[in-house]
């Protein structure tokens, strides 16, 4: 089973930036498209961004387009999410996973909390 560990979250003021990382165990990482997802309190988990297995194609939710950038390093089994111009509505727990989820053997990690204050 692939294990996912997200990190890099924190408390930031509106307009600030954060860079999230997601490290995956296992040798199959480079074969999968990867995505970032988020879940705000009282809301369903939603799609944020995705990247193809090669890194050549990226996709974003309209709400983050132009502010967030997804990237990956297959040599390090890691996917990143650079978040700029953060807004209070970006506050959520952020998760990574294969895209689209679910994928056999890919469990959700614990996520990383992002809190954006005014």
HELIX and SHEET records of a PDB file:
HELIX    1   1 UNK A   29  UNK A   31  5                                   3    
HELIX    2   2 UNK A   74  UNK A   76  5                                   3    
HELIX    3   3 UNK A   88  UNK A   90  5                                   3    
SHEET    1   A 4 UNK A   4  UNK A   7  0                                        
SHEET    2   A 4 UNK A  18  UNK A  24 -1                                        
SHEET    3   A 4 UNK A  78  UNK A  83 -1                                        
SHEET    4   A 4 UNK A  68  UNK A  73 -1                                        
SHEET    1   B 6 UNK A  10  UNK A  13  0                                        
SHEET    2   B 6 UNK A 112  UNK A 117  1                                        
SHEET    3   B 6 UNK A  92  UNK A  98 -1                                        
SHEET    4   B 6 UNK A  34  UNK A  39 -1                                        
SHEET    5   B 6 UNK A  46  UNK A  51 -1                                        
SHEET    6   B 6 UNK A  58  UNK A  60 -1                                        
END                                                                             
